[in-house]
Amino acid sequence: MLIAMPFSLKSGIRPDLSPESGAVVQPRRVILRMPDVDIEAVSAAADQFISASLPFVFERVVRPDDSPRMKELLARMQWKNCQLVESLTVPESVEVVDICPGMEAELIRMAVDSAWDVRVPKDWGRIIREETRTDSFKTYYVSNEGDDSADGLSPESAWKTLDKVNNAALGFGDKVLFRSGDIFRGGLEPMSGREGAPIMYGRYGRGVKPVIEPSYDASSEGDWEKVGDRLWRCEKPSEFELANVIFNHGRKGCAWKEDRLDQLEGRDLHFTWVKEEKAIYMVSDSNPASRFRSIEIAEKRHIINEGGCHDVCYEGLWLRYGGAHGIGGSEVRRISIKDCDICWIGGSTLYIDNDGRGVRYGNGIELWSLAQDVLVEGCRVWECWDAGLTNQSNENGVCQKNIIYRSNKIWNCEYSFEYWQQGDNASTVNVVFEDNVCLNAGKGWGHTRRWNPNAGHLMFYDTTAETEGFVVRNNIFRNTEDCGIRLFNAWYPSILMEGNRWVIRRNLLCRYHGRPTSDLINKYPDHLDATHDDNEAEIQGQTAEDPMVFGAGRKELRRFRERFGFDR
C-alpha cells in the first residue's frame, strides 16, 4: 500500500524551449518514491522536498501505533489530503525515481536543472488527458438513460456515467451538464480550463438538481448477512474506508461509527469498518434493510476532488454522502461554486490521535493550502461533520487570496465557517464572508459523535499568517450548541466584523483562547480540544494578549459593530 503525499500537484517548473527549433520540449515526468525508512530520514526528506515544492510518494502505511512524532510529521506532510492506492500503475509518460536517504539535494538539483515535471499518482489521469488540449466550447450532456459510447453532444446522445466524464479529454471552455432529477454514483474529477475559458459542470432540464454521490446502496435485505447475535455484515467493493451509513436519505439520521469491532458492545445501529474485508459490521435487532427504506454507505473520498485545478465552475449540482469532503483539494485558482447543495459529509478517518481515537473528516467545501480567486455563492450546506465552508492551511509560504463566500445557507454543521492558517511566511488576503444565513451550529449528526464537540458558527483556530482584508459582515447567526465564535489567538484585530445579526440565547457569544500568534508547538488544531477545557480560568491563564472586551450581558462585542437579537 502506498500513500501519496500531495504537497503540490506541480513543481512549478516550466518546459524548456529547444534552442534549434524554438519548439517546446515536454519536461521529464517523474514521480519521486521513498521507501519505508527510519523517521530521521523521512523528516529530512520532507523538509527538503517541501521547501522545493516537489511532491513525493512515501511508501508506507499510516499505522495506529505511530509515535506522536511520526503523527506530527505526517500532519506536516498533509497526509490528510492523500490518496491510498493499492498498486502503482505507471503511465508510459511517467518515470519512477526512487529516493535513497542522503540523495535528496542531488535529486532537487537534477529536477530544477532538467525541468522535471514532478507529479503524484492521482494526477496521472489528468496528465494524459491534458497533453493535447485546445479551445473547444462544446456542451456535453449526461443522463441515466445515456450511453458512454455516444458523442454526448445532445440530450439524445448523452453520456451515462461519471467514469466517462472523468476520462473525457475536455477542451477549454467546454460544459458538462447533468440531467436534473438523475443520480450519478461516484465522484467527479474535474479538468482545468484556462483563464477566460473555464470548464463548467452544471445541469440541464427542470426539476430536482442532479445528484452526485460516492456511496453504495445497501437498501436490499440481501446486502446484509447475519454473522452473530444482533450483528450484521455488509460487504462492498470499496477501494477506500466505508465512512458513514445514512438512513432514509437522512430523515432517520445515520449510524454511529466506532473505530474497532470490539467497541460495538451490542449497541443498536453502531457500526465499524473492517479494512481487510471491505465490509462494515453493524449491530441491529433485525436486518437493517427491513428497518429502513433506504440505506446509503458513504465512501472515504471527496465528492468533487479538485486538487490542482484552475478555471472551473460548478453550478446547480447536489453533492451528498461523501465520507471525506464535499468539494476538496489544494492548489486551486479561479474556481466558482454556485447554487450547489451539499449534505451528509464526513465520517472517515483523518488520523488516529495519541489516545487512539479516530479524528474524522469532513467539510462541505474545503479550500486547502493555496487557494486564490474563489467564489462560493448561493449554495446550501448542511449536516457536515466539521465545517460547512472553510479555507485553511499549515503549509509554508502559502497565500490564500481573494476568496468570497456570499449568500449561502449553512445549517446543522459543527461550524458554519472555519478559518485558520499557519506556516512560515504564509499570508491571507481578501477573504470575505458576507450575507450568509448560518443556523444551528452543532445540531447536526457529527456533534453527538465527536469526542471533542466544540460547536461554533465561526471557528477561528490558531492563525499565525499575515492577514489583511478579512471581512465578516451582514450575516445571520442563529442558535448554537456551544458558542457563537471560537477564537484561539489574538489575530482578531485583522478582522472586520460589522452588521452581523446574532441570535444566541442560552450559550456564550464567544470563547476566547489567548494563545500566542507565533512559535506554536502544535500546528494541527484538532489536537487542541483534547487538552483545553475552555473554562474561564484556563482561558485567562493562557492569554498572551488582551482578550476581546465584552459588554454587559454578553450582548456587545465592543471591538466589532454587531447587532444582537433574541427574537424567534
C-alpha positions in Angstrom: 0.0 0.0 0.0 1.3 3.5 -0.9 0.4 6.8 0.5 0.6 9.7 -2.0 1.7 12.9 -0.4 0.3 15.8 -2.5 2.3 18.8 -1.2 1.9 20.5 -4.5 0.4 19.0 -7.6 3.0 20.7 -9.8 6.6 21.6 -9.3 6.1 24.9 -10.9 9.0 24.2 -13.4 8.3 25.3 -17.0 9.1 23.3 -20.1 12.3 24.2 -22.0 12.5 25.6 -25.4 14.6 23.8 -28.0 17.4 26.2 -29.0 17.4 24.8 -32.5 13.7 24.9 -33.4 12.1 27.0 -30.7 9.6 24.2 -30.1 8.5 23.4 -26.6 10.3 20.3 -25.2 8.0 18.4 -22.8 9.6 18.2 -19.4 10.5 14.8 -17.9 7.5 13.5 -16.0 8.7 11.9 -12.7 7.3 10.5 -9.5 9.7 10.5 -6.6 9.2 7.5 -4.4 10.7 6.9 -0.9 10.8 3.5 0.8 9.8 3.0 4.4 12.9 4.0 6.3 13.6 5.5 9.7 11.9 8.6 10.9 15.1 10.8 10.8 15.4 10.1 7.0 11.7 10.7 6.4 11.9 14.0 8.3 15.0 15.2 6.4 13.4 14.3 3.1 10.1 16.0 4.0 12.0 19.3 4.9 13.9 19.4 1.7 11.2 18.3 -0.8 8.5 20.5 0.8 10.9 23.5 0.7 11.5 22.8 -3.0 7.7 22.3 -3.7 8.4 18.8 -5.0 5.8 16.1 -4.1 6.8 12.5 -3.4 5.3 9.2 -2.6 6.1 7.8 0.9 5.9 4.0 0.5 4.3 3.3 3.9 1.0 2.6 5.5 -0.1 5.0 8.3 -0.4 2.9 11.4 -2.4 3.5 14.6 0.6 2.8 16.8 2.7 5.5 15.1 4.7 7.7 17.6 3.5 11.2 18.3 6.5 12.5 16.4 5.6 10.5 13.3 2.0 11.7 13.5 3.2 15.3 13.7 5.4 14.7 10.7 2.6 13.1 8.7 0.4 16.0 9.6 3.0 18.5 8.4 3.2 16.5 5.2 -0.6 16.8 4.9 -1.5 13.2 4.5 -5.0 14.2 5.4 -5.4 15.0 1.7 -3.6 11.9 0.5 -5.0 9.1 -1.7 -4.4 5.4 -0.8 -3.5 3.4 -3.9 -3.5 -0.4 -4.0 -0.8 -0.5 -6.7 1.4 1.8 -8.7 0.2 1.8 -12.3 2.7 4.0 -14.1 1.7 5.7 -17.4 4.3 5.3 -20.1 5.0 9.0 -20.0 5.9 8.9 -16.3 9.2 7.6 -14.8 9.6 6.4 -11.2 12.7 7.6 -9.4 13.5 6.0 -6.0 14.9 8.2 -3.3 17.8 6.9 -1.2 18.5 8.7 2.1 21.0 11.4 1.6 20.4 12.0 -2.1 17.5 14.5 -1.7 19.6 17.6 -2.5 21.0 15.9 -5.7 17.5 15.0 -6.8 16.3 18.5 -6.3 19.2 19.9 -8.3 18.5 17.5 -11.1 14.8 18.3 -11.0 15.5 22.0 -11.3 18.3 21.8 -13.9 16.4 19.4 -16.1 13.0 20.9 -15.6 11.3 17.8 -14.3 7.6 17.8 -14.0 7.1 16.1 -10.6 3.7 14.6 -10.0 1.7 12.3 -7.7 -0.3 9.2 -8.9 -3.8 10.8 -8.7 -2.7 13.4 -11.2 -1.6 11.0 -13.9 -5.0 10.6 -15.5 -5.1 14.4 -15.9 -1.6 14.4 -17.3 -2.6 12.1 -20.1 -5.9 13.9 -20.9 -4.3 17.3 -20.9 -1.4 16.6 -23.3 -3.2 17.9 -26.4 -5.9 20.4 -25.5 -7.3 23.4 -27.4 -10.3 25.8 -27.1 -13.5 23.8 -27.8 -16.6 25.5 -26.2 -18.7 22.3 -26.7 -21.5 21.2 -24.4 -21.8 17.6 -23.3 -24.8 16.0 -21.7 -25.0 13.2 -19.1 -28.1 11.3 -18.1 -29.1 8.0 -16.5 -30.5 6.9 -19.9 -27.4 7.8 -21.8 -24.7 5.7 -23.5 -21.0 6.2 -22.9 -20.2 5.2 -26.5 -22.3 8.1 -27.8 -20.8 11.5 -28.5 -22.5 13.3 -25.6 -23.2 16.4 -27.7 -27.0 16.4 -27.3 -29.6 15.2 -24.7 -30.5 12.4 -27.2 -26.8 11.3 -27.4 -25.9 11.8 -23.8 -23.2 10.1 -21.9 -24.2 7.9 -19.0 -21.6 7.7 -16.2 -19.1 9.8 -14.2 -16.3 7.5 -15.4 -16.9 8.7 -18.9 -16.9 12.3 -17.7 -13.8 11.9 -15.6 -11.9 10.3 -18.5 -13.1 12.7 -21.3 -10.4 14.9 -22.9 -12.4 18.1 -22.5 -11.4 21.2 -24.4 -11.1 24.7 -22.9 -14.5 26.3 -22.4 -16.4 23.0 -22.5 -19.6 22.5 -20.4 -20.7 19.1 -18.9 -24.4 19.2 -18.0 -26.1 16.5 -15.9 -29.8 15.9 -16.3 -31.9 17.2 -13.5 -33.5 14.5 -11.3 -30.9 11.9 -12.1 -28.5 10.3 -9.6 -24.9 9.6 -10.6 -22.8 7.2 -8.5 -19.1 8.0 -7.9 -17.0 11.2 -7.6 -16.3 14.0 -10.0 -12.7 14.6 -11.0 -12.8 17.9 -12.8 -10.4 19.2 -15.5 -9.0 22.6 -15.6 -9.9 25.2 -18.1 -7.9 28.3 -18.9 -8.4 31.9 -17.9 -11.4 33.2 -19.8 -12.4 29.7 -20.9 -13.3 27.7 -17.8 -14.7 24.1 -17.7 -18.3 24.2 -16.4 -20.1 21.4 -14.7 -23.8 22.1 -14.3 -27.3 20.8 -15.0 -29.9 20.8 -17.8 -33.7 20.3 -17.6 -36.2 21.1 -14.9 -36.7 19.6 -11.5 -34.5 18.4 -8.7 -30.8 19.1 -9.0 -28.8 16.2 -10.4 -27.2 14.2 -7.6 -23.6 13.1 -7.4 -23.0 10.6 -4.6 -19.9 8.4 -4.0 -21.9 5.9 -1.8 -23.1 2.4 -2.0 -26.8 1.4 -1.9 -27.4 -1.2 0.8 -31.2 -1.0 0.9 -31.8 -4.6 0.0 -32.0 -7.3 2.7 -29.7 -9.4 0.5 -27.0 -6.8 1.2 -26.8 -7.8 4.8 -25.6 -11.1 6.3 -26.3 -12.1 9.9 -23.0 -13.1 11.4 -23.8 -13.1 15.1 -26.3 -12.2 17.8 -27.7 -8.9 16.5 -24.6 -8.5 14.4 -24.9 -7.9 10.6 -22.2 -7.7 7.9 -22.3 -5.7 4.6 -19.5 -6.0 2.1 -19.0 -3.5 -0.7 -16.2 -3.3 -3.3 -14.8 -0.1 -2.0 -11.2 1.0 -2.5 -11.4 3.3 0.5 -12.8 3.3 4.0 -16.6 3.0 4.4 -17.3 6.0 6.5 -20.9 6.6 7.3 -24.3 4.9 7.0 -27.2 7.2 6.2 -30.8 6.0 6.7 -33.8 7.1 4.6 -31.7 9.8 2.9 -31.0 11.5 6.3 -34.6 11.6 7.5 -33.8 8.8 10.0 -30.3 10.1 10.7 -27.3 7.9 10.4 -25.5 5.1 12.2 -22.8 5.6 14.9 -19.3 4.7 13.8 -16.7 3.1 16.1 -13.0 2.7 15.3 -12.9 -1.0 16.1 -15.1 -4.1 16.2 -14.7 -4.6 19.9 -16.1 -1.1 20.6 -19.6 -2.0 19.2 -20.6 -3.6 22.6 -24.1 -4.6 21.3 -25.3 -1.0 20.8 -28.1 -0.7 18.3 -27.0 0.9 15.0 -23.4 1.2 15.9 -21.0 0.0 13.2 -17.4 -0.3 12.3 -15.4 -0.8 9.1 -13.1 -3.8 8.7 -10.5 -2.8 6.1 -9.3 -6.3 5.2 -12.8 -7.4 4.4 -14.0 -4.2 2.7 -17.1 -4.6 4.9 -18.9 -3.0 7.7 -20.3 -4.7 10.8 -23.4 -3.2 12.4 -25.5 -4.0 15.4 -29.2 -4.3 14.7 -32.2 -6.1 16.2 -33.2 -7.2 12.7 -31.9 -6.9 9.2 -31.1 -3.2 8.7 -32.7 -3.1 5.3 -36.0 -4.3 6.9 -35.9 -1.3 9.2 -35.2 1.5 6.7 -36.4 2.2 3.2 -33.0 3.5 2.1 -29.5 2.8 3.3 -26.5 4.6 1.8 -22.9 3.7 2.8 -20.6 6.7 2.2 -17.0 6.1 1.0 -13.9 8.0 2.0 -13.5 10.3 -0.9 -14.2 13.9 -1.8 -17.3 14.1 -3.9 -15.5 16.6 -6.1 -11.7 16.2 -5.9 -10.4 19.4 -7.5 -6.8 19.3 -6.3 -4.5 21.2 -8.7 -7.5 22.6 -10.8 -8.0 26.1 -12.1 -10.6 27.8 -14.1 -13.6 25.6 -13.2 -17.2 26.3 -12.5 -19.8 24.2 -10.7 -23.4 25.2 -10.8 -26.7 23.6 -9.8 -25.3 20.3 -8.5 -26.4 18.3 -5.4 -23.5 16.6 -3.7 -24.3 14.1 -0.9 -23.0 11.1 1.0 -19.2 11.7 0.8 -17.0 10.3 3.6 -14.3 13.0 3.2 -15.2 16.5 1.9 -18.0 17.6 -0.4 -15.6 19.7 -2.5 -11.9 19.4 -1.5 -8.4 19.8 -2.8 -5.3 22.1 -2.7 -3.7 24.4 -5.2 -6.8 25.8 -6.8 -7.3 29.1 -8.7 -10.2 30.8 -10.4 -13.0 28.5 -9.1 -16.7 29.3 -9.0 -19.2 27.3 -6.9 -22.8 28.5 -7.3 -26.3 27.2 -6.4 -25.0 23.8 -5.2 -26.5 21.7 -2.4 -24.0 19.7 -0.2 -25.1 17.4 2.6 -24.2 14.4 4.8 -20.5 14.9 4.6 -17.6 13.3 6.5 -17.1 10.4 8.9 -13.9 8.8 7.5 -10.7 8.7 9.5 -8.5 11.8 9.1 -5.9 10.5 11.6 -5.6 8.5 14.8 -4.8 10.8 17.7 -2.4 10.0 20.5 -5.2 8.4 22.6 -6.2 6.0 19.8 -9.3 8.0 18.8 -10.2 8.4 15.1 -10.3 12.1 14.2 -12.7 12.4 11.3 -13.2 14.3 8.0 -15.1 16.4 6.7 -16.1 19.8 5.4 -18.8 20.8 2.9 -16.4 22.9 0.9 -12.7 23.0 1.9 -10.0 25.2 0.2 -6.8 23.7 1.5 -3.3 25.3 1.1 -3.0 27.6 -1.9 -6.4 28.9 -3.0 -6.9 32.1 -4.9 -9.8 33.8 -6.7 -12.6 31.6 -5.5 -16.3 32.4 -5.3 -18.8 30.3 -3.3 -22.3 31.8 -3.8 -25.9 30.8 -3.3 -25.1 27.3 -2.0 -26.9 25.3 0.7 -24.7 23.2 3.0 -26.0 21.0 5.9 -25.2 18.0 8.0 -21.4 18.2 7.8 -19.2 16.5 10.4 -16.9 19.6 10.6 -17.4 22.9 8.8 -19.9 23.9 6.2 -17.3 26.2 4.5 -13.6 26.6 5.2 -10.3 27.8 3.9 -7.2 26.6 5.9 -3.6 25.6 5.6 -0.4 24.8 7.6 2.0 24.9 4.7 4.9 27.3 4.5 4.8 30.2 2.0 1.1 29.7 1.1 -1.1 32.7 0.1 -4.8 32.3 0.3 -6.2 35.3 -1.6 -9.5 36.7 -3.0 -12.0 34.2 -1.5 -15.6 35.2 -1.3 -18.4 33.3 0.5 -21.7 35.1 -0.3 -25.4 34.5 0.1 -25.1 30.8 1.2 -27.3 29.0 3.8 -25.5 26.7 6.2 -27.2 24.7 8.9 -26.6 21.7 11.2 -22.8 21.7 10.8 -20.3 21.7 13.7 -19.0 25.0 12.4 -20.7 27.2 9.8 -17.4 28.8 8.7 -13.9 27.7 9.8 -10.6 29.5 9.1 -7.0 29.1 10.2 -3.6 29.3 8.5 -0.2 28.6 9.8 3.2 28.0 8.3 6.2 30.3 7.9 5.7 33.2 5.5 2.1 32.3 5.0 -0.5 35.1 4.2 -4.2 35.6 3.9 -5.5 38.4 1.7 -9.1 39.5 1.0 -11.3 36.8 2.4 -15.0 37.9 2.6 -17.8 36.0 4.4 -21.0 38.1 3.8 -24.8 37.9 3.5 -24.9 34.2 4.6 -27.5 32.6 6.9 -26.0 30.3 9.5 -28.3 28.2 11.6 -28.0 25.6 14.4 -24.2 25.1 14.7 -23.6 21.8 16.4 -27.1 20.5 15.9 -26.1 18.0 13.2 -25.1 14.4 13.2 -21.4 15.0 13.8 -21.8 16.8 17.1 -23.1 13.9 19.1 -20.5 11.5 17.6 -17.4 13.6 18.3 -15.0 13.0 21.2 -14.4 16.8 21.1 -17.8 18.6 20.5 -17.0 22.3 20.2 -19.6 23.8 18.0 -19.5 27.4 16.8 -20.7 29.4 13.9 -17.3 30.9 13.4 -14.4 28.6 14.2 -11.1 30.6 14.1 -8.3 28.2 15.1 -4.8 29.3 15.7 -3.7 31.6 12.9 -0.1 32.8 12.5 -0.3 34.0 8.9 -0.1 37.7 8.0 -3.8 38.6 7.5 -5.4 41.6 5.8 -8.8 42.2 4.3 -10.6 39.5 6.3 -14.3 40.6 6.4 -17.3 39.0 8.1 -20.4 41.2 7.5 -24.1 41.2 7.2 -24.6 37.6 8.1 -27.3 36.0 10.3 -26.0 33.6 13.1 -28.8 31.8 14.9 -28.6 29.1 17.6 -25.6 27.0 18.6 -24.9 24.1 20.9 -21.8 25.8 22.3 -20.9 29.3 21.3 -21.2 31.8 18.5 -17.4 32.4 17.9 -14.4 30.4 19.0 -11.2 32.3 18.7 -7.9 30.7 19.6 -5.4 33.6 19.4 -5.2 37.3 19.1 -5.2 37.9 15.3 -8.7 39.4 15.6 -7.5 43.0 15.0 -7.1 41.8 11.4 -10.9 41.0 11.2 -13.5 43.5 10.1 -16.9 42.4 11.6 -19.9 44.5 11.1 -23.6 44.3 10.6 -23.9 40.6 11.6 -27.1 39.7 13.5 -26.6 37.3 16.4 -29.5 35.3 17.9 -27.7 33.3 20.6 -29.9 32.8 23.6 -28.6 30.5 26.3 -25.0 29.9 25.1 -21.9 32.1 25.1 -21.4 34.5 22.3 -17.6 33.9 22.2 -15.0 31.7 23.7 -11.5 33.2 23.5 -8.3 31.2 23.9 -5.4 33.6 24.4 -2.7 31.6 22.7 0.4 33.1 21.1 0.4 34.1 17.4 3.9 32.6 16.8 6.1 29.7 17.8 3.1 27.3 18.3 4.2 23.8 19.4 1.3 22.0 17.9 0.2 23.2 14.4 -2.6 20.8 13.9 -5.7 22.3 15.5 -7.8 19.2 16.0 -5.4 18.3 18.9 -6.3 21.4 20.9 -9.5 20.4 22.4 -8.0 17.2 23.9 -6.1 19.4 26.3 -8.3 22.5 26.7 -11.5 22.5 28.8 -12.5 26.1 27.8 -13.1 27.1 31.3 -12.7 30.8 32.1 -9.7 30.4 34.4 -7.8 28.4 31.8 -8.6 30.8 29.0 -7.5 33.8 31.0 -4.4 31.9 32.1 -3.4 31.3 28.5 -3.9 34.9 27.4 -0.9 36.2 25.5 -2.5 39.5 24.6 -5.6 41.3 25.9 -8.7 39.4 25.1 -11.7 40.9 23.4 -13.8 43.2 25.6 -17.3 42.1 26.1 -20.1 44.4 27.2 -22.7 43.7 29.9 -25.0 40.8 29.4 -22.7 39.4 26.7 -24.7 41.3 24.1 -21.9 43.6 22.9 -18.6 42.9 21.2 -17.1 46.3 21.6 -14.4 45.8 19.0 -17.0 45.0 16.4 -20.1 46.7 15.0 -22.6 43.9 15.6 -26.3 43.5 16.1 -27.9 41.3 18.6 -31.4 39.9 18.9 -33.4 37.4 20.9 -36.4 37.1 18.5 -37.7 33.7 17.4 
